[in-house]
């Protein structure tokens, strides 16, 4: 049987966390019919300070950039092309990224980065 997913407001999360701090996580999870691990994540998140709406729903999610400098160059190029009134297509992005990556592999002295760039896949 599939478990139903629920969305909880910030105030509901705070109430559950306050009860957990006064008693225990197990008691608060049972009282509010929550999963114990989910309540533990909330407690950990709120202990670091009041979270913003951006990171409230998904703690620790999101993919990190492998090549941040190269992606910044690609983004700058894309903005310039759009300001000139031209369309940016996926194939143009792949071609430009391939050029940026080959230039970067020639300039870097880091062997692991060279290896990662040589195995980079320019697929759609």
CNS distance restraints for C-alpha pairs under 8 A (distance, minus, plus):
assign (resid   8 and name CA) (resid  12 and name CA) 6.03 0.50 0.50
assign (resid   8 and name CA) (resid  13 and name CA) 6.56 0.50 0.50
assign (resid   9 and name CA) (resid  13 and name CA) 6.36 0.50 0.50
assign (resid  10 and name CA) (resid  14 and name CA) 6.16 0.50 0.50
assign (resid  11 and name CA) (resid  15 and name CA) 6.24 0.50 0.50
assign (resid  12 and name CA) (resid  16 and name CA) 6.35 0.50 0.50
assign (resid  13 and name CA) (resid  17 and name CA) 6.14 0.50 0.50
assign (resid  13 and name CA) (resid  42 and name CA) 7.13 0.50 0.50
assign (resid  14 and name CA) (resid  18 and name CA) 6.06 0.50 0.50
assign (resid  15 and name CA) (resid  19 and name CA) 6.27 0.50 0.50
assign (resid  16 and name CA) (resid  20 and name CA) 6.17 0.50 0.50
assign (resid  16 and name CA) (resid  28 and name CA) 6.06 0.50 0.50
assign (resid  16 and name CA) (resid  29 and name CA) 7.57 0.50 0.50
assign (resid  16 and name CA) (resid  32 and name CA) 7.01 0.50 0.50
assign (resid  16 and name CA) (resid  39 and name CA) 7.65 0.50 0.50
assign (resid  17 and name CA) (resid  21 and name CA) 6.15 0.50 0.50
assign (resid  17 and name CA) (resid  28 and name CA) 7.64 0.50 0.50
assign (resid  17 and name CA) (resid  39 and name CA) 7.35 0.50 0.50
assign (resid  17 and name CA) (resid  42 and name CA) 7.19 0.50 0.50
assign (resid  17 and name CA) (resid  43 and name CA) 5.88 0.50 0.50
assign (resid  18 and name CA) (resid  22 and name CA) 6.23 0.50 0.50
assign (resid  19 and name CA) (resid  23 and name CA) 6.01 0.50 0.50
assign (resid  19 and name CA) (resid  24 and name CA) 7.35 0.50 0.50
assign (resid  19 and name CA) (resid  25 and name CA) 7.98 0.50 0.50
assign (resid  19 and name CA) (resid  28 and name CA) 5.68 0.50 0.50
assign (resid  20 and name CA) (resid  24 and name CA) 4.58 0.50 0.50
assign (resid  20 and name CA) (resid  25 and name CA) 4.61 0.50 0.50
assign (resid  20 and name CA) (resid  26 and name CA) 7.63 0.50 0.50
assign (resid  20 and name CA) (resid  27 and name CA) 7.01 0.50 0.50
assign (resid  20 and name CA) (resid  28 and name CA) 5.03 0.50 0.50
assign (resid  20 and name CA) (resid  29 and name CA) 7.83 0.50 0.50
assign (resid  21 and name CA) (resid  25 and name CA) 7.42 0.50 0.50
assign (resid  23 and name CA) (resid  27 and name CA) 6.71 0.50 0.50
assign (resid  23 and name CA) (resid  28 and name CA) 7.30 0.50 0.50
assign (resid  24 and name CA) (resid  28 and name CA) 6.27 0.50 0.50
assign (resid  25 and name CA) (resid  29 and name CA) 5.93 0.50 0.50
assign (resid  25 and name CA) (resid  36 and name CA) 6.86 0.50 0.50
assign (resid  25 and name CA) (resid  39 and name CA) 7.02 0.50 0.50
assign (resid  25 and name CA) (resid  40 and name CA) 7.10 0.50 0.50
assign (resid  26 and name CA) (resid  30 and name CA) 6.19 0.50 0.50
assign (resid  26 and name CA) (resid  36 and name CA) 6.43 0.50 0.50
assign (resid  27 and name CA) (resid  31 and name CA) 6.01 0.50 0.50
assign (resid  28 and name CA) (resid  32 and name CA) 6.14 0.50 0.50
assign (resid  28 and name CA) (resid  34 and name CA) 7.95 0.50 0.50
assign (resid  29 and name CA) (resid  33 and name CA) 5.62 0.50 0.50
assign (resid  29 and name CA) (resid  34 and name CA) 4.63 0.50 0.50
assign (resid  29 and name CA) (resid  35 and name CA) 6.10 0.50 0.50
assign (resid  29 and name CA) (resid  36 and name CA) 5.53 0.50 0.50
assign (resid  29 and name CA) (resid  39 and name CA) 6.56 0.50 0.50
assign (resid  30 and name CA) (resid  34 and name CA) 6.32 0.50 0.50
assign (resid  34 and name CA) (resid  38 and name CA) 7.17 0.50 0.50
assign (resid  34 and name CA) (resid  39 and name CA) 6.85 0.50 0.50
assign (resid  35 and name CA) (resid  39 and name CA) 6.40 0.50 0.50
assign (resid  36 and name CA) (resid  40 and name CA) 6.20 0.50 0.50
assign (resid  37 and name CA) (resid  41 and name CA) 6.27 0.50 0.50
assign (resid  38 and name CA) (resid  42 and name CA) 6.37 0.50 0.50
assign (resid  39 and name CA) (resid  43 and name CA) 6.21 0.50 0.50
assign (resid  40 and name CA) (resid  44 and name CA) 6.19 0.50 0.50
assign (resid  41 and name CA) (resid  45 and name CA) 6.03 0.50 0.50
assign (resid  41 and name CA) (resid  59 and name CA) 7.85 0.50 0.50
assign (resid  42 and name CA) (resid  46 and name CA) 6.06 0.50 0.50
assign (resid  43 and name CA) (resid  47 and name CA) 6.01 0.50 0.50
assign (resid  44 and name CA) (resid  48 and name CA) 6.75 0.50 0.50
assign (resid  45 and name CA) (resid  49 and name CA) 7.21 0.50 0.50
assign (resid  45 and name CA) (resid  50 and name CA) 7.82 0.50 0.50
assign (resid  45 and name CA) (resid  51 and name CA) 6.97 0.50 0.50
assign (resid  45 and name CA) (resid  59 and name CA) 7.60 0.50 0.50
assign (resid  46 and name CA) (resid  50 and name CA) 5.45 0.50 0.50
assign (resid  46 and name CA) (resid  51 and name CA) 6.47 0.50 0.50
assign (resid  51 and name CA) (resid  55 and name CA) 6.46 0.50 0.50
assign (resid  51 and name CA) (resid  56 and name CA) 5.86 0.50 0.50
assign (resid  52 and name CA) (resid  56 and name CA) 6.08 0.50 0.50
assign (resid  53 and name CA) (resid  57 and name CA) 7.35 0.50 0.50
assign (resid  55 and name CA) (resid  59 and name CA) 5.88 0.50 0.50
assign (resid  55 and name CA) (resid  60 and name CA) 7.85 0.50 0.50
assign (resid  65 and name CA) (resid  71 and name CA) 7.98 0.50 0.50
assign (resid  67 and name CA) (resid  71 and name CA) 6.15 0.50 0.50
assign (resid  68 and name CA) (resid  72 and name CA) 6.08 0.50 0.50
assign (resid  69 and name CA) (resid  73 and name CA) 6.39 0.50 0.50
assign (resid  70 and name CA) (resid  74 and name CA) 6.26 0.50 0.50
assign (resid  70 and name CA) (resid  97 and name CA) 7.62 0.50 0.50
assign (resid  70 and name CA) (resid 100 and name CA) 6.46 0.50 0.50
assign (resid  70 and name CA) (resid 101 and name CA) 6.85 0.50 0.50
assign (resid  70 and name CA) (resid 104 and name CA) 7.65 0.50 0.50
assign (resid  71 and name CA) (resid  75 and name CA) 6.09 0.50 0.50
assign (resid  71 and name CA) (resid  97 and name CA) 7.95 0.50 0.50
assign (resid  72 and name CA) (resid  76 and name CA) 6.14 0.50 0.50
assign (resid  73 and name CA) (resid  77 and name CA) 6.19 0.50 0.50
assign (resid  73 and name CA) (resid 100 and name CA) 7.69 0.50 0.50
assign (resid  74 and name CA) (resid  78 and name CA) 6.10 0.50 0.50
assign (resid  74 and name CA) (resid  93 and name CA) 7.60 0.50 0.50
assign (resid  74 and name CA) (resid  96 and name CA) 7.15 0.50 0.50
assign (resid  74 and name CA) (resid  97 and name CA) 6.41 0.50 0.50
assign (resid  74 and name CA) (resid 100 and name CA) 7.62 0.50 0.50
assign (resid  75 and name CA) (resid  79 and name CA) 6.22 0.50 0.50
assign (resid  76 and name CA) (resid  80 and name CA) 6.34 0.50 0.50
assign (resid  77 and name CA) (resid  81 and name CA) 6.25 0.50 0.50
assign (resid  78 and name CA) (resid  82 and name CA) 6.21 0.50 0.50
assign (resid  78 and name CA) (resid  88 and name CA) 6.91 0.50 0.50
assign (resid  78 and name CA) (resid  93 and name CA) 7.92 0.50 0.50
assign (resid  79 and name CA) (resid  83 and name CA) 6.10 0.50 0.50
assign (resid  80 and name CA) (resid  84 and name CA) 6.36 0.50 0.50
assign (resid  81 and name CA) (resid  85 and name CA) 6.70 0.50 0.50
assign (resid  81 and name CA) (resid  86 and name CA) 5.69 0.50 0.50
assign (resid  81 and name CA) (resid  87 and name CA) 7.33 0.50 0.50
assign (resid  81 and name CA) (resid  88 and name CA) 7.17 0.50 0.50
assign (resid  82 and name CA) (resid  86 and name CA) 5.35 0.50 0.50
assign (resid  82 and name CA) (resid  87 and name CA) 6.39 0.50 0.50
assign (resid  82 and name CA) (resid  88 and name CA) 7.04 0.50 0.50
assign (resid  88 and name CA) (resid  92 and name CA) 6.36 0.50 0.50
assign (resid  88 and name CA) (resid  93 and name CA) 7.08 0.50 0.50
assign (resid  89 and name CA) (resid  93 and name CA) 6.32 0.50 0.50
assign (resid  90 and name CA) (resid  94 and name CA) 6.20 0.50 0.50
assign (resid  90 and name CA) (resid 124 and name CA) 7.20 0.50 0.50
assign (resid  91 and name CA) (resid  95 and name CA) 6.18 0.50 0.50
assign (resid  91 and name CA) (resid 124 and name CA) 7.87 0.50 0.50
assign (resid  92 and name CA) (resid  96 and name CA) 6.09 0.50 0.50
assign (resid  93 and name CA) (resid  97 and name CA) 5.96 0.50 0.50
assign (resid  94 and name CA) (resid  98 and name CA) 6.08 0.50 0.50
assign (resid  94 and name CA) (resid 122 and name CA) 6.05 0.50 0.50
assign (resid  94 and name CA) (resid 123 and name CA) 7.62 0.50 0.50
assign (resid  94 and name CA) (resid 124 and name CA) 7.81 0.50 0.50
assign (resid  95 and name CA) (resid  99 and name CA) 6.42 0.50 0.50
assign (resid  96 and name CA) (resid 100 and name CA) 6.22 0.50 0.50
assign (resid  97 and name CA) (resid 101 and name CA) 5.97 0.50 0.50
assign (resid  98 and name CA) (resid 102 and name CA) 6.13 0.50 0.50
assign (resid  98 and name CA) (resid 122 and name CA) 7.13 0.50 0.50
assign (resid  99 and name CA) (resid 103 and name CA) 6.18 0.50 0.50
assign (resid 100 and name CA) (resid 104 and name CA) 6.07 0.50 0.50
assign (resid 101 and name CA) (resid 105 and name CA) 6.09 0.50 0.50
assign (resid 101 and name CA) (resid 117 and name CA) 6.53 0.50 0.50
assign (resid 102 and name CA) (resid 106 and name CA) 6.42 0.50 0.50
assign (resid 102 and name CA) (resid 117 and name CA) 7.66 0.50 0.50
assign (resid 103 and name CA) (resid 107 and name CA) 6.40 0.50 0.50
assign (resid 104 and name CA) (resid 108 and name CA) 6.07 0.50 0.50
assign (resid 105 and name CA) (resid 113 and name CA) 7.41 0.50 0.50
assign (resid 105 and name CA) (resid 114 and name CA) 5.29 0.50 0.50
assign (resid 105 and name CA) (resid 117 and name CA) 6.53 0.50 0.50
assign (resid 105 and name CA) (resid 118 and name CA) 7.92 0.50 0.50
assign (resid 108 and name CA) (resid 113 and name CA) 7.58 0.50 0.50
assign (resid 108 and name CA) (resid 114 and name CA) 7.17 0.50 0.50
assign (resid 109 and name CA) (resid 114 and name CA) 7.77 0.50 0.50
assign (resid 110 and name CA) (resid 114 and name CA) 6.37 0.50 0.50
assign (resid 111 and name CA) (resid 115 and name CA) 6.15 0.50 0.50
assign (resid 112 and name CA) (resid 116 and name CA) 6.15 0.50 0.50
assign (resid 113 and name CA) (resid 117 and name CA) 6.06 0.50 0.50
assign (resid 114 and name CA) (resid 118 and name CA) 6.10 0.50 0.50
assign (resid 115 and name CA) (resid 119 and name CA) 6.36 0.50 0.50
assign (resid 116 and name CA) (resid 120 and name CA) 6.14 0.50 0.50
